[in-house]
Amino acid sequence: MPISKFLQEAQRFELLALKGSPRFADLRQTHVPFSGSPRRHPYDQGKFILMADPYCSSLYYEFDTDDIDFVEELPSIVNLDGETMTMILVWVKRRSLALRCSPFVVDGQSLGGRE
């Protein structure tokens, strides 16, 4: 049986270099925090994906890197197999345009007002 998947070298994914610590009160007024595990965007280098729960990829956010002003590293999480996931807290500018993707159940109810 041929091998269909090969191990790949893990690449470090750095969003921003932290420059000093902003005053927390100022940051709270102008930004909104989101936490999760960062992923590279598949085709746009100006964006990145933040997996809210990296082991259950049902919800993720997509942000422009220009809308991020501060990143905090959170403790990594480890699953039962010993695999670790980097977790971060990103502070996104208020009123920025972002994408939230979440699953939903399709049933007979119409979402668009058409039946």
C-alpha positions in Angstrom: 0.0 0.0 0.0 1.6 3.3 -1.0 2.0 6.1 1.5 -0.4 8.9 0.7 0.6 11.4 3.5 4.2 12.4 4.3 5.4 14.3 7.4 6.0 17.9 6.8 8.3 20.2 8.7 6.4 22.4 11.1 6.7 26.1 10.2 6.7 28.8 12.9 3.8 31.2 12.3 4.6 34.7 13.6 2.0 37.4 13.2 3.6 40.5 14.7 6.6 41.4 16.7 5.4 42.8 20.0 6.6 46.3 20.6 6.1 47.3 24.2 3.0 46.7 26.2 0.1 49.0 25.5 -2.0 50.4 28.3 -4.7 47.8 29.0 -7.4 50.5 29.6 -6.7 52.1 26.2 -6.6 48.7 24.4 -10.0 47.8 25.9 -11.6 51.0 24.5 -10.3 50.6 21.0 -9.9 46.8 20.4 -11.8 43.5 20.9 -9.9 40.4 22.1 -10.2 37.0 20.4 -8.4 33.8 21.4 -7.5 30.7 19.5 -4.8 28.9 17.5 -3.4 30.8 14.5 -3.3 29.3 11.0 -1.9 30.7 7.8 -4.5 31.8 5.3 -4.5 29.4 2.3 -4.1 32.0 -0.4 -4.0 35.6 1.1 -0.8 36.6 3.0 -2.6 39.7 4.3 -5.0 37.7 6.3 -4.8 34.9 8.9 -7.2 32.4 10.4 -7.8 32.0 14.1 -9.3 28.6 15.2 -11.4 29.2 18.3 -11.0 25.5 19.3 -8.1 23.9 17.3 -9.2 20.3 18.1 -12.8 20.9 17.0 -12.5 23.0 13.9 -16.1 24.0 13.8 -15.6 27.7 14.4 -13.0 30.0 13.0 -12.3 33.7 12.4 -10.5 35.3 9.5 -8.9 38.7 10.1 -6.7 41.1 8.1 -3.3 41.3 9.7 -3.5 45.1 9.4 -6.4 45.2 11.9 -4.3 43.5 14.6 -2.3 45.8 16.9 -1.3 43.5 19.8 -0.8 39.8 20.2 -0.4 37.9 23.6 0.8 34.4 23.8 -1.4 32.1 25.9 -0.5 28.7 27.4 -0.4 26.0 24.8 -2.9 23.2 24.9 -2.1 19.5 24.7 -4.3 16.6 23.6 -4.2 13.1 24.9 -1.7 12.1 22.2 0.8 14.7 23.4 0.3 17.1 20.4 0.5 20.7 21.4 -1.3 23.7 19.8 -0.1 27.3 20.2 -2.7 29.6 21.6 -2.8 33.4 21.3 -5.0 36.3 22.2 -5.2 38.9 19.4 -6.6 42.4 19.9 -8.5 43.5 16.8 -9.5 47.1 16.1 -13.1 47.9 16.7 -15.3 48.3 13.6 -12.9 46.1 11.5 -14.4 43.8 8.9 -13.8 40.1 9.7 -15.3 36.8 8.8 -16.7 34.3 11.3 -17.4 30.8 10.0 -19.6 28.5 12.1 -21.6 25.3 11.2 -25.4 25.2 11.2 -28.1 22.6 10.7 -30.0 22.7 7.5 -33.7 22.1 8.0 -37.0 23.2 6.5 -36.9 26.7 7.9 -36.1 29.4 5.3 -33.4 31.9 6.3 -34.0 34.3 3.4 -37.7 34.8 3.8 -38.5 32.6 0.8 -40.4 29.3 1.2 
